[in-house]
């Protein structure tokens, strides 16, 4: 006979997960606002310096926050959908029926009992999905922020269900695994603070003595124009409403809620800063979170810093930025080849500039080399004295330069991590460390200062090569019709770029710099020493190949879209139609739209491959079978086909370029005077240029479309195509001809 054995063993209960936060509920926020409304702000207005004024201001805000929204330990609520499923009588009944049927099958093993258990499980799962869908609909309907509620539903299905809050930080430091949160913060902060100096040291970076060009012939800017309360008010309202904050706990969402109580003292602080050339010291402290990039999570070098600066710093920087932009426009100083952080330019405009320049040279019979430079820690390594010299060379002086010096120097950062210890989320924070190099990460002005810093690169290179820049992503394009000459000029351009980097505290990483050749003599060329020769390379999110076929990019795009389709299936099962459409635009169409004027012009085949996947996702959204037509589904969901998206974007691009019209070229009146003049060409590749393919489609439009400005034209094209399900360019031609 068997014998039962009883063992007393402690069972560890699942600890309720706890976290600390400020409770920003409506009542607390109103109380906070009421307290601020009683303030006279005399301590701000009467302060002698911007530093003192800001210190008095933030002290008042912090005291009010501690009174109305003190930090508390809380236990997050369990998912309401799961609770409903657990206590729903019908769901419980179906669950019991399934368990009984399963037990019966395990005992009998009969095929009939197996089928019965399977059907019972299917009915139970269907009920759970219905409950989740109803719960999500209720959550969205009851939410005051419906957009956020929709995204909570989407992300609950899209993001991998890992208990990230329960993850423990473990970092290898000197061969020892460190887990203590306080020590980890200090290690991360030390690593991030010293990475710039170490990068320069490891690359034996020695700066040559370079005389900066101080001969500015334009209108200098010696002092900042004061701001007004209305400008400050509008700047605050222009901030994206987020709950994230810097070290001061003041988020943009909080600031916008009490804008009526704070915009006048903030105006006073900013005007003191502008007139005195002082950037408040307390605004120079950044809060940094380590974000894992790739590789082992135990290695410090596999993390990058995500910096959060105080919200009021962003407001001051935005106001300064408008004055910088006005000065650059007045003196025509906006760099032509730079597309980063300049109004009206983007990654797409940078790539278009690159592609059109390459194709123009191939059309002329030249062979083209493209060198994709890799700069290590570009934003972090710049010396502050070098930045100030570059700023002076652009016509800034007096108080404006003093302000930039104050803004850049004396900066510090702390590192913060969240560690789950025994069910309680503990926030650990390092002490502050000085940041002595680079432009401020996470700031408004940091990227702009980098762009201005490197604005002289095209002038430095001269006619040797054609640089196309987006912030620190730079491509050197060199062309020629003789192999030896092109090899030499490519080598010289790379050498000059290396010297420029050496002179300007930029670290040129030859091992990661890519060399790509296009044209009839490409196989005869020799790449410069240490560079990696490739047939295709990823740049600014698009994959460029040497033949400009865009097939590699389309492969990667289709792979990404297939993953999106998988997520859409999950969202469809539990989401609302509103959430489903929002997910489509974010997870699917956003990828389709990016760079479509470039890869969409390559071939009908590439567009068709994406269209096939788009039809699949439409059938999922509409609940159609694989063989059913989805033309009406596009219309009912008011979604454009990929072909329609391409048509709208490429025509709008050609319209914005202000290309010469037939009426401008011919002195006599013609019937098609509003058509864009199409230049003669000898290669088929030339017709793949976004400007050419867009112009060709533009010329097929009705006359009343051609006289519209770009914005109106885009709206009219959208209205035309949203009511048509266009699967090919031929269908578009037929629909346009029907209108004409």
C-alpha positions as CSV (number, residue, x, y, z in Angstrom):
1,X,0.0,0.0,0.0
2,X,1.0,3.5,-0.7
3,X,1.6,6.0,2.1
4,X,0.8,9.7,2.2
5,X,3.6,11.9,3.4
6,X,2.8,15.4,4.7
7,X,5.5,18.1,4.6
8,X,5.2,21.5,6.1
9,X,6.7,23.9,3.5
10,X,6.2,27.7,3.5
11,X,4.5,28.9,0.4
12,X,5.6,32.4,-0.6
13,X,2.7,34.5,-1.4
14,X,2.7,36.6,-4.6
15,X,3.6,40.0,-3.4
16,X,1.4,42.8,-4.6
17,X,3.4,45.0,-6.9
18,X,4.0,48.4,-5.4
19,X,5.3,51.6,-6.8
20,X,5.7,55.2,-5.8
21,X,4.2,58.2,-7.7
22,X,2.6,61.5,-7.3
23,X,-1.2,61.1,-7.6
24,X,-2.1,63.6,-10.2
25,X,-5.9,63.1,-10.0
26,X,-8.4,65.9,-11.0
27,X,-9.0,66.9,-7.4
28,X,-5.3,67.1,-6.5
29,X,-4.5,69.1,-9.6
30,X,-7.3,71.6,-8.9
31,X,-6.0,72.0,-5.4
32,X,-2.5,72.5,-6.8
33,X,-3.9,75.1,-9.2
34,X,-5.8,76.9,-6.4
35,X,-2.7,77.2,-4.3
36,X,-0.7,78.7,-7.2
37,X,-3.5,81.2,-7.8
38,X,-2.9,82.7,-4.4
39,X,0.8,83.4,-5.2
40,X,1.8,86.9,-5.9
41,X,5.2,85.8,-7.4
42,X,6.9,88.8,-5.9
43,X,9.9,86.7,-5.0
44,X,10.3,85.9,-8.7
45,X,9.7,89.5,-10.0
46,X,12.0,91.1,-7.4
47,X,14.9,88.6,-7.9
48,X,18.0,90.2,-9.2
49,X,19.1,87.4,-11.5
50,X,17.5,84.7,-13.7
51,X,19.1,82.1,-11.4
52,X,17.5,83.5,-8.3
53,X,14.2,84.1,-10.0
54,X,13.9,80.5,-11.3
55,X,15.0,79.1,-7.9
56,X,12.2,81.0,-6.1
57,X,9.7,79.9,-8.8
58,X,10.6,76.2,-8.7
59,X,10.7,76.2,-4.8
60,X,7.1,77.5,-4.8
61,X,6.0,74.9,-7.3
62,X,7.7,72.0,-5.4
63,X,6.1,73.1,-2.1
64,X,2.6,73.2,-3.8
65,X,3.2,69.7,-5.3
66,X,4.3,68.3,-1.9
67,X,1.1,69.6,-0.3
68,X,-1.4,68.6,-3.0
69,X,0.3,65.6,-4.7
70,X,2.7,64.0,-2.2
71,X,4.5,60.9,-3.3
72,X,2.7,57.7,-2.2
73,X,3.2,54.0,-2.4
74,X,0.4,52.4,-4.4
75,X,-0.6,49.0,-5.8
76,X,-1.7,49.2,-9.4
77,X,-5.2,47.8,-10.1
78,X,-5.5,44.4,-11.7
79,X,-6.8,44.3,-15.3
80,X,-10.5,44.8,-15.2
81,X,-11.0,42.6,-18.2
82,X,-9.5,39.6,-16.4
83,X,-11.7,40.2,-13.4
84,X,-14.8,40.3,-15.5
85,X,-13.8,37.1,-17.3
86,X,-13.2,35.4,-13.9
87,X,-16.6,36.4,-12.4
88,X,-18.8,36.2,-15.5
89,X,-21.4,33.4,-14.8
90,X,-21.6,32.4,-18.5
91,X,-17.8,32.3,-18.9
92,X,-17.5,30.3,-15.7
93,X,-20.1,27.8,-16.8
94,X,-18.4,27.4,-20.2
95,X,-15.1,26.9,-18.4
96,X,-16.5,24.1,-16.2
97,X,-18.0,22.4,-19.2
98,X,-14.7,22.5,-21.0
99,X,-12.8,21.1,-18.0
100,X,-15.4,18.2,-17.6
101,X,-15.2,17.5,-21.3
102,X,-11.4,17.5,-21.2
103,X,-11.3,15.1,-18.2
104,X,-13.7,12.8,-20.0
105,X,-11.5,12.7,-23.1
106,X,-8.4,12.0,-20.9
107,X,-10.2,9.0,-19.4
108,X,-11.8,7.6,-22.6
109,X,-9.4,8.7,-25.3
110,X,-12.2,8.5,-27.8
111,X,-12.2,10.7,-30.9
112,X,-15.7,11.9,-30.2
113,X,-14.8,13.1,-26.7
114,X,-11.8,14.9,-28.2
115,X,-13.9,16.8,-30.6
116,X,-16.4,17.6,-27.9
117,X,-13.6,19.0,-25.6
118,X,-12.2,21.0,-28.6
119,X,-15.7,22.5,-29.3
120,X,-16.2,23.4,-25.6
121,X,-12.7,25.1,-25.5
122,X,-13.6,27.0,-28.6
123,X,-16.9,28.3,-27.1
124,X,-15.1,29.3,-23.9
125,X,-12.3,31.2,-25.8
126,X,-14.9,33.0,-27.9
127,X,-16.7,34.1,-24.8
128,X,-13.5,35.4,-23.3
129,X,-12.7,37.4,-26.4
130,X,-16.2,38.9,-26.4
131,X,-15.8,39.9,-22.8
132,X,-12.4,41.5,-23.5
133,X,-13.8,43.4,-26.5
134,X,-16.8,44.6,-24.5
135,X,-14.5,45.7,-21.6
136,X,-12.2,47.6,-24.0
137,X,-15.2,49.3,-25.5
138,X,-16.3,50.3,-22.0
139,X,-12.8,51.6,-21.1
140,X,-12.6,53.7,-24.2
141,X,-16.1,55.1,-23.8
142,X,-15.6,56.0,-20.1
143,X,-12.1,57.5,-20.6
144,X,-11.6,61.3,-20.6
145,X,-8.5,60.7,-22.8
146,X,-9.9,58.4,-25.5
147,X,-6.7,58.4,-27.6
148,X,-4.7,57.2,-24.6
149,X,-7.3,54.5,-23.8
150,X,-7.2,53.3,-27.4
151,X,-3.4,53.0,-27.3
152,X,-3.6,51.1,-24.0
153,X,-5.8,48.5,-25.8
154,X,-3.4,48.4,-28.8
155,X,-0.3,48.0,-26.7
156,X,-1.8,45.4,-24.4
157,X,-1.9,43.1,-27.5
158,X,1.1,44.3,-29.5
159,X,3.8,44.4,-26.8
160,X,5.3,41.2,-25.6
161,X,3.8,40.3,-22.2
162,X,6.9,40.3,-20.1
163,X,6.8,41.5,-16.6
164,X,9.3,44.3,-17.3
165,X,8.6,45.8,-13.9
166,X,9.8,42.6,-12.3
167,X,13.1,42.5,-14.1
168,X,16.2,43.0,-12.0
169,X,19.1,45.0,-13.2
170,X,22.4,43.1,-13.3
171,X,25.5,44.7,-14.7
172,X,29.0,43.2,-15.1
173,X,31.4,45.7,-13.5
174,X,35.1,44.6,-13.5
175,X,34.2,40.9,-13.6
176,X,31.7,41.2,-10.8
177,X,27.9,41.2,-11.3
178,X,26.4,44.2,-9.6
179,X,22.7,44.3,-8.5
180,X,22.6,47.0,-6.0
181,X,20.4,49.8,-7.5
182,X,22.3,52.7,-5.9
183,X,25.7,51.4,-7.1
184,X,24.3,50.6,-10.6
185,X,23.1,54.2,-10.9
186,X,26.6,55.4,-10.1
187,X,28.2,53.0,-12.5
188,X,25.9,54.1,-15.3
189,X,26.4,57.8,-14.6
190,X,30.2,57.4,-14.6
191,X,30.1,55.5,-17.9
192,X,27.8,58.0,-19.6
193,X,29.6,61.0,-18.3
194,X,33.0,59.8,-19.4
195,X,32.1,58.2,-22.7
196,X,33.0,61.3,-24.8
197,X,36.5,61.7,-23.4
198,X,37.1,57.9,-23.7
199,X,35.9,57.9,-27.3
200,X,38.3,60.7,-28.2
201,X,41.1,59.1,-26.3
202,X,40.6,55.6,-27.8
203,X,40.7,57.1,-31.3
204,X,43.9,59.0,-30.6
205,X,42.0,62.2,-31.5
206,X,44.4,65.1,-31.6
207,X,43.0,68.4,-32.8
208,X,44.9,70.4,-35.3
209,X,45.2,74.2,-34.6
210,X,42.6,75.7,-36.8
211,X,41.9,79.4,-37.1
212,X,38.1,79.9,-37.0
213,X,36.6,82.2,-39.6
214,X,35.5,85.2,-37.7
215,X,34.8,87.4,-40.7
216,X,31.0,87.8,-40.6
217,X,29.7,90.2,-43.2
218,X,26.0,90.1,-42.4
219,X,23.8,91.6,-39.6
220,X,25.2,90.5,-36.2
221,X,22.9,89.5,-33.4
222,X,24.4,91.1,-30.2
223,X,21.3,90.8,-27.9
224,X,18.1,88.7,-27.7
225,X,14.8,90.3,-28.4
226,X,12.7,90.1,-25.2
227,X,9.8,87.8,-25.1
228,X,6.2,88.6,-24.4
229,X,3.6,86.9,-22.1
230,X,1.6,85.9,-25.2
231,X,4.7,84.2,-26.8
232,X,5.3,82.3,-23.6
233,X,1.7,81.3,-23.3
234,X,1.6,80.0,-26.9
235,X,4.9,78.2,-26.5
236,X,3.7,76.4,-23.4
237,X,0.5,75.4,-25.2
238,X,2.6,74.1,-28.2
239,X,4.3,71.5,-26.0
240,X,3.2,68.0,-26.4
241,X,1.1,67.0,-23.3
242,X,3.1,64.3,-21.6
243,X,3.4,63.1,-18.0
244,X,7.2,62.6,-18.2
245,X,9.3,65.2,-16.4
246,X,12.8,66.2,-15.6
247,X,14.4,66.1,-12.1
248,X,11.8,68.8,-10.9
249,X,8.7,66.6,-11.4
250,X,7.1,69.4,-13.5
251,X,5.6,67.8,-16.6
252,X,4.3,69.7,-19.7
253,X,0.8,68.3,-18.9
254,X,1.0,69.8,-15.4
255,X,2.3,73.1,-16.6
256,X,-0.4,73.4,-19.3
257,X,-3.1,72.6,-16.7
258,X,-2.1,75.6,-14.5
259,X,-0.9,77.8,-17.4
260,X,-3.0,80.8,-16.3
261,X,-1.2,80.8,-12.9
262,X,2.4,80.4,-14.1
263,X,2.9,82.0,-17.5
264,X,3.6,85.5,-16.2
265,X,6.4,84.5,-13.7
266,X,7.8,82.2,-16.4
267,X,7.9,85.2,-18.8
268,X,9.8,87.2,-16.2
269,X,12.3,84.5,-15.7
270,X,12.9,84.1,-19.4
271,X,13.4,87.9,-20.0
272,X,15.9,88.0,-17.1
273,X,17.7,85.1,-18.8
274,X,17.7,86.8,-22.2
275,X,18.9,90.2,-21.0
276,X,21.5,88.9,-18.6
277,X,22.9,86.1,-20.8
278,X,22.3,83.6,-17.9
279,X,20.7,80.2,-18.2
280,X,19.4,79.1,-14.8
281,X,21.7,76.6,-13.1
282,X,18.8,74.4,-11.9
283,X,17.7,73.9,-15.5
284,X,21.1,72.4,-16.4
285,X,20.5,69.1,-14.6
286,X,19.3,66.2,-16.8
287,X,17.7,63.0,-15.6
288,X,19.0,60.1,-17.5
289,X,17.5,56.6,-18.0
290,X,19.7,53.8,-19.4
291,X,18.0,52.2,-22.5
292,X,19.2,48.8,-23.7
293,X,20.2,48.9,-27.4
294,X,21.4,45.4,-28.3
295,X,23.6,42.6,-27.0
296,X,24.0,41.5,-23.5
297,X,22.0,43.4,-20.8
298,X,25.0,42.9,-18.5
299,X,27.3,45.2,-20.4
300,X,27.3,49.0,-19.8
301,X,28.3,49.7,-23.4
302,X,25.1,48.1,-24.7
303,X,23.0,50.9,-23.1
304,X,22.4,54.4,-24.3
305,X,21.3,57.4,-22.2
306,X,17.8,58.8,-22.6
307,X,17.8,62.3,-21.2
308,X,14.9,64.2,-19.7
309,X,15.4,67.9,-19.2
310,X,13.1,70.2,-17.2
311,X,10.0,71.3,-19.1
312,X,10.8,75.0,-18.4
313,X,14.1,74.5,-20.1
314,X,12.3,73.4,-23.2
315,X,10.2,76.6,-23.1
316,X,13.2,78.9,-22.9
317,X,15.0,76.9,-25.7
318,X,12.0,77.1,-28.0
319,X,11.8,80.9,-27.6
320,X,15.6,81.1,-28.3
321,X,15.2,78.9,-31.3
322,X,12.8,81.3,-33.0
323,X,15.4,84.0,-32.6
324,X,18.1,81.8,-34.0
325,X,16.0,80.9,-37.0
326,X,15.1,84.5,-37.7
327,X,18.8,85.5,-37.6
328,X,19.8,82.6,-40.0
329,X,17.0,83.5,-42.4
330,X,17.9,87.2,-42.3
331,X,21.5,86.5,-43.2
332,X,20.8,83.5,-45.5
333,X,22.8,81.2,-43.3
334,X,20.6,78.1,-43.4
335,X,23.0,75.3,-44.7
336,X,21.8,74.0,-48.1
337,X,23.1,70.5,-47.8
338,X,21.9,70.0,-44.2
339,X,18.3,68.5,-43.8
340,X,18.3,67.9,-40.1
341,X,16.3,70.1,-37.7
342,X,15.6,72.8,-40.3
343,X,12.0,73.8,-41.0
344,X,10.6,72.3,-44.2
345,X,13.3,69.6,-44.4
346,X,13.3,66.0,-43.2
347,X,14.9,62.6,-43.6
348,X,12.8,62.2,-46.8
349,X,14.1,65.4,-48.3
350,X,17.7,64.3,-47.4
351,X,17.3,61.0,-49.1
352,X,15.5,62.6,-52.1
353,X,18.5,65.0,-52.5
354,X,20.8,62.0,-52.4
355,X,18.9,59.9,-55.0
356,X,18.3,62.8,-57.4
357,X,21.9,63.8,-57.3
358,X,23.1,60.2,-58.0
359,X,20.6,59.7,-60.8
360,X,21.5,63.0,-62.4
361,X,25.1,61.9,-62.6
362,X,24.2,58.5,-63.9
363,X,22.1,60.2,-66.6
364,X,25.2,62.1,-67.7
365,X,27.2,58.9,-68.0
366,X,29.2,59.2,-64.8
367,X,29.9,56.5,-62.2
368,X,29.0,57.5,-58.7
369,X,30.5,56.6,-55.3
370,X,28.6,57.2,-52.1
371,X,30.5,57.1,-48.8
372,X,28.2,56.8,-45.7
373,X,30.2,58.3,-42.9
374,X,29.9,56.9,-39.4
375,X,30.7,59.3,-36.5
376,X,31.0,57.9,-33.0
377,X,29.2,59.8,-30.3
378,X,28.9,62.8,-32.5
379,X,26.6,64.9,-30.3
380,X,28.6,64.0,-27.1
381,X,32.2,64.8,-28.2
382,X,32.1,68.4,-29.2
383,X,34.2,70.8,-27.2
384,X,32.3,73.8,-25.8
385,X,34.9,76.3,-26.9
386,X,34.7,75.0,-30.5
387,X,30.9,75.3,-30.4
388,X,31.1,78.9,-29.2
389,X,33.7,79.8,-32.0
390,X,31.3,78.3,-34.6
391,X,28.4,80.4,-33.1
392,X,30.5,83.5,-33.3
393,X,31.3,82.9,-36.9
394,X,27.6,82.9,-37.7
395,X,27.2,86.5,-36.4
396,X,26.3,85.9,-32.8
397,X,28.0,88.2,-30.3
398,X,27.6,90.2,-27.1
399,X,24.9,88.9,-24.7
400,X,23.8,86.2,-27.1
401,X,27.2,84.5,-27.0
402,X,27.3,84.9,-23.2
403,X,23.9,83.2,-23.1
404,X,25.2,80.2,-25.2
405,X,28.3,79.9,-22.9
406,X,26.0,79.8,-19.9
407,X,23.7,77.3,-21.5
408,X,26.5,74.9,-22.5
409,X,28.7,75.0,-19.4
410,X,28.1,73.9,-15.8
411,X,25.8,71.0,-16.8
412,X,25.2,67.9,-14.7
413,X,23.3,64.7,-15.0
414,X,21.9,62.1,-12.7
415,X,21.0,58.5,-13.7
416,X,17.7,57.0,-12.5
417,X,16.7,53.3,-12.6
418,X,13.7,51.5,-11.3
419,X,14.3,48.1,-9.6
420,X,11.6,45.7,-8.4
421,X,12.6,44.4,-5.0
422,X,10.3,41.9,-3.3
423,X,7.2,43.2,-5.2
424,X,8.0,46.9,-4.5
425,X,9.3,49.1,-7.3
426,X,12.2,51.1,-5.9
427,X,13.5,54.2,-7.7
428,X,17.3,54.7,-7.3
429,X,19.1,57.8,-8.4
430,X,22.8,58.6,-8.6
431,X,24.5,61.7,-7.4
432,X,25.1,64.4,-10.0
433,X,28.2,64.3,-12.3
434,X,29.5,67.0,-14.5
435,X,29.0,66.9,-18.3
436,X,31.9,68.8,-19.9
437,X,31.4,68.1,-23.6
438,X,28.8,67.9,-26.3
439,X,25.4,69.5,-26.8
440,X,22.7,68.8,-24.3
441,X,20.9,65.5,-25.0
442,X,17.1,65.5,-25.0
443,X,17.1,69.3,-25.5
444,X,15.5,71.5,-28.1
445,X,18.7,73.4,-29.0
446,X,21.2,70.5,-28.9
447,X,20.5,69.1,-32.3
448,X,20.2,72.7,-33.8
449,X,23.6,73.6,-32.4
450,X,25.1,70.4,-33.9
451,X,23.7,71.3,-37.3
452,X,25.1,74.8,-37.1
453,X,28.4,73.4,-35.9
454,X,28.8,71.2,-39.0
455,X,27.3,73.8,-41.4
456,X,30.8,74.6,-42.8
457,X,31.6,71.0,-44.0
458,X,30.4,71.6,-47.6
459,X,32.5,74.7,-47.9
460,X,35.5,72.7,-46.4
461,X,35.1,69.9,-49.0
462,X,34.7,72.4,-51.9
463,X,34.0,70.7,-55.3
464,X,35.7,67.4,-54.4
465,X,32.4,65.8,-53.4
466,X,28.7,66.6,-52.8
467,X,27.7,66.0,-49.1
468,X,24.1,65.2,-48.1
469,X,23.6,65.7,-44.4
470,X,20.9,64.9,-41.8
471,X,22.3,65.9,-38.5
472,X,25.3,63.6,-38.0
473,X,24.3,61.2,-40.8
474,X,26.4,62.3,-43.8
475,X,26.9,60.9,-47.3
476,X,29.8,62.0,-49.5
477,X,28.7,61.7,-53.2
478,X,31.5,61.8,-55.8
479,X,31.2,61.3,-59.5
480,X,33.3,61.0,-62.6
481,X,33.7,59.1,-65.9
482,X,37.3,57.9,-65.4
483,X,38.1,55.2,-62.9
484,X,41.5,56.5,-61.7
485,X,40.2,60.0,-61.4
486,X,37.1,58.9,-59.5
487,X,39.1,56.7,-57.1
488,X,41.5,59.6,-56.3
489,X,38.7,62.1,-55.8
490,X,36.8,59.7,-53.5
491,X,40.0,59.0,-51.5
492,X,40.6,62.8,-51.2
493,X,37.0,63.5,-50.1
494,X,37.2,60.8,-47.3
495,X,40.6,62.1,-46.2
496,X,39.3,65.6,-46.0
497,X,36.3,64.4,-44.0
498,X,38.6,62.6,-41.6
499,X,40.7,65.8,-41.2
500,X,37.6,67.9,-40.7
501,X,36.5,65.5,-37.9
502,X,39.9,65.6,-36.3
503,X,39.8,69.4,-36.3
504,X,36.3,69.5,-34.8
505,X,36.2,66.9,-32.0
506,X,34.3,64.4,-34.2
507,X,35.4,60.8,-34.2
508,X,35.5,59.3,-37.7
509,X,34.8,55.5,-37.5
510,X,36.3,54.0,-40.6
511,X,35.3,50.4,-39.7
512,X,31.6,51.3,-39.9
513,X,31.8,53.7,-42.8
514,X,30.2,52.2,-45.9
515,X,31.3,52.6,-49.5
516,X,28.7,52.0,-52.3
517,X,29.3,52.4,-56.0
518,X,26.8,52.9,-58.8
519,X,27.1,53.1,-62.6
520,X,28.7,51.2,-65.5
521,X,32.3,51.3,-64.1
522,X,31.5,50.4,-60.5
523,X,33.2,47.0,-60.6
524,X,36.5,48.7,-61.7
525,X,36.6,51.1,-58.7
526,X,38.7,50.6,-55.6
527,X,37.3,51.7,-52.2
528,X,39.5,53.9,-49.9
529,X,41.5,52.0,-47.3
530,X,39.7,50.6,-44.2
531,X,36.2,51.3,-45.6
532,X,33.6,48.6,-46.0
533,X,32.4,48.1,-49.6
534,X,28.7,47.0,-49.8
535,X,26.1,46.3,-52.4
536,X,23.4,47.9,-50.2
537,X,23.2,49.8,-47.0
538,X,20.6,51.2,-44.6
539,X,20.5,54.9,-44.3
540,X,17.9,57.1,-42.5
541,X,15.6,54.1,-42.3
542,X,15.7,53.2,-46.0
543,X,17.8,50.5,-47.7
544,X,19.7,51.8,-50.7
545,X,21.2,49.3,-53.2
546,X,23.8,50.0,-55.9
547,X,21.4,49.6,-58.8
548,X,18.7,51.8,-57.1
549,X,16.2,49.0,-57.6
550,X,14.8,49.3,-54.0
551,X,14.3,45.5,-53.9
552,X,16.2,45.1,-50.7
553,X,14.2,47.9,-49.1
554,X,10.9,46.3,-50.2
555,X,12.0,42.9,-48.8
556,X,12.6,44.5,-45.4
557,X,9.4,46.6,-45.6
558,X,7.3,43.5,-46.4
559,X,8.9,41.7,-43.5
560,X,8.0,44.5,-41.1
561,X,4.5,44.7,-42.5
562,X,4.0,41.0,-42.0
563,X,4.8,41.5,-38.3
564,X,2.3,44.3,-38.2
565,X,-0.3,42.0,-39.7
566,X,0.3,39.5,-36.9
567,X,-0.3,42.2,-34.4
568,X,-3.4,43.4,-36.2
569,X,-4.9,39.9,-35.9
570,X,-4.5,40.0,-32.1
571,X,-5.9,43.5,-31.9
572,X,-8.9,42.5,-34.1
573,X,-9.9,39.7,-31.6
574,X,-10.2,42.0,-28.6
575,X,-10.2,45.6,-29.9
576,X,-12.8,48.0,-31.1
577,X,-13.1,49.2,-34.7
578,X,-11.7,52.6,-33.6
579,X,-8.7,50.9,-32.0
580,X,-8.2,48.7,-35.0
581,X,-8.1,51.6,-37.4
582,X,-5.7,53.5,-35.1
583,X,-3.5,50.4,-35.0
584,X,-3.5,50.1,-38.8
585,X,-2.3,53.7,-39.3
586,X,0.4,53.4,-36.6
587,X,1.7,49.8,-37.2
588,X,1.1,49.4,-40.9
589,X,0.5,52.6,-42.9
590,X,3.2,54.6,-41.2
591,X,5.8,52.2,-42.6
592,X,4.3,52.2,-46.0
593,X,4.3,56.0,-46.2
594,X,7.9,56.4,-45.2
595,X,10.0,57.1,-48.3
596,X,7.3,56.1,-50.6
597,X,8.2,58.8,-53.2
598,X,11.5,57.0,-53.5
599,X,10.9,53.3,-53.4
600,X,7.4,53.6,-54.9
601,X,8.9,55.1,-58.1
602,X,11.2,52.1,-58.6
603,X,8.8,49.6,-60.1
604,X,5.1,48.5,-60.2
605,X,6.3,45.2,-58.8
606,X,7.5,46.7,-55.5
607,X,4.2,48.6,-55.1
608,X,2.2,45.4,-55.9
609,X,4.1,43.4,-53.2
610,X,3.1,45.9,-50.6
611,X,-0.5,46.1,-52.0
612,X,-0.9,42.3,-51.5
613,X,0.0,42.6,-47.8
614,X,-2.3,45.7,-47.5
615,X,-5.2,43.6,-48.9
616,X,-4.5,40.9,-46.3
617,X,-4.7,43.4,-43.5
618,X,-7.9,44.9,-44.9
619,X,-9.5,41.5,-45.0
620,X,-8.6,41.0,-41.3
621,X,-10.1,44.4,-40.4
622,X,-13.3,43.8,-42.4
623,X,-13.6,40.1,-41.4
624,X,-13.4,38.9,-45.0
625,X,-12.3,35.5,-46.3
626,X,-8.9,35.3,-48.2
627,X,-10.6,35.1,-51.7
628,X,-13.2,37.9,-51.1
629,X,-12.7,41.3,-52.7
630,X,-11.7,44.0,-50.3
631,X,-12.2,47.0,-52.6
632,X,-15.3,48.1,-50.7
633,X,-13.5,47.6,-47.3
634,X,-11.0,50.3,-48.3
635,X,-13.8,52.7,-48.9
636,X,-15.8,51.8,-45.8
637,X,-12.7,52.2,-43.6
638,X,-11.7,55.3,-45.6
639,X,-8.2,53.9,-46.2
640,X,-6.0,54.7,-49.2
641,X,-4.3,51.9,-51.1
642,X,-0.5,52.0,-51.3
643,X,-0.8,53.0,-54.9
644,X,-3.1,56.0,-54.0
645,X,-0.7,57.0,-51.2
646,X,2.2,57.0,-53.7
647,X,0.3,59.0,-56.2
648,X,-0.7,61.7,-53.7
649,X,2.8,62.0,-52.2
650,X,4.8,62.0,-55.4
651,X,2.5,64.5,-57.2
652,X,2.6,66.8,-54.1
653,X,6.4,66.5,-54.0
654,X,6.7,67.6,-57.7
655,X,4.3,70.5,-57.0
656,X,6.3,71.7,-54.0
657,X,9.5,71.7,-56.0
658,X,8.2,74.5,-58.2
659,X,9.6,72.9,-61.4
660,X,9.4,75.0,-64.6
661,X,6.0,74.9,-66.4
662,X,5.5,74.6,-70.1
663,X,4.1,78.1,-70.1
664,X,7.4,79.4,-68.6
665,X,9.5,77.6,-71.3
666,X,7.4,78.6,-74.3
667,X,6.8,82.2,-75.1
668,X,3.6,81.4,-77.0
669,X,0.3,80.3,-75.4
670,X,-0.2,76.6,-75.3
671,X,-3.2,74.4,-74.2
672,X,-1.1,72.7,-71.6
673,X,0.7,75.8,-70.2
674,X,0.2,74.6,-66.6
675,X,2.0,71.3,-67.2
676,X,5.4,70.7,-65.7
677,X,8.1,70.7,-68.3
678,X,9.6,67.2,-68.6
679,X,13.3,67.3,-69.5
680,X,14.7,65.0,-72.2
681,X,16.5,62.0,-70.9
682,X,18.4,59.0,-72.2
683,X,18.0,56.4,-69.4
684,X,15.0,54.7,-67.9
685,X,16.4,55.3,-64.4
686,X,15.9,59.0,-64.9
687,X,12.1,58.5,-65.0
688,X,12.4,57.0,-61.5
689,X,13.4,60.3,-60.0
690,X,10.6,61.5,-57.6
691,X,10.6,64.9,-59.3
692,X,10.2,63.4,-62.8
693,X,7.7,60.6,-61.9
694,X,5.7,63.2,-59.9
695,X,5.7,65.7,-62.7
696,X,4.6,63.0,-65.2
697,X,1.6,62.1,-63.0
698,X,0.9,65.8,-62.3
699,X,0.5,66.5,-66.0
700,X,-2.3,63.9,-66.3
701,X,-4.5,65.7,-63.8
702,X,-7.4,67.9,-64.8
703,X,-6.5,71.6,-65.4
704,X,-8.3,72.8,-62.3
705,X,-6.0,70.7,-60.2
706,X,-2.8,72.1,-61.7
707,X,-3.4,75.7,-60.6
708,X,-3.8,74.7,-56.9
709,X,-1.1,75.3,-54.3
710,X,0.5,72.2,-52.9
711,X,-1.6,72.0,-49.8
712,X,-4.9,72.4,-51.6
713,X,-3.7,70.0,-54.3
714,X,-3.0,67.3,-51.7
715,X,-6.5,67.7,-50.2
716,X,-8.2,67.4,-53.6
717,X,-6.2,64.4,-54.5
718,X,-7.1,62.7,-51.2
719,X,-10.8,63.5,-51.8
720,X,-10.6,62.0,-55.3
721,X,-8.7,58.8,-54.3
722,X,-10.4,58.0,-51.0
723,X,-13.6,57.3,-52.9
724,X,-11.8,55.1,-55.4
725,X,-9.9,51.9,-54.7
726,X,-6.9,52.2,-57.0
727,X,-4.8,49.1,-57.4
728,X,-2.5,50.3,-60.2
729,X,-1.3,53.4,-62.0
730,X,-3.3,52.3,-65.1
731,X,-6.5,52.4,-62.9
732,X,-5.5,55.9,-61.9
733,X,-5.0,57.0,-65.5
734,X,-8.4,55.6,-66.4
735,X,-10.2,57.3,-63.5
736,X,-8.5,60.7,-64.3
737,X,-9.4,60.3,-68.0
738,X,-13.0,59.7,-67.0
739,X,-13.0,63.0,-65.0
740,X,-11.5,64.9,-67.9
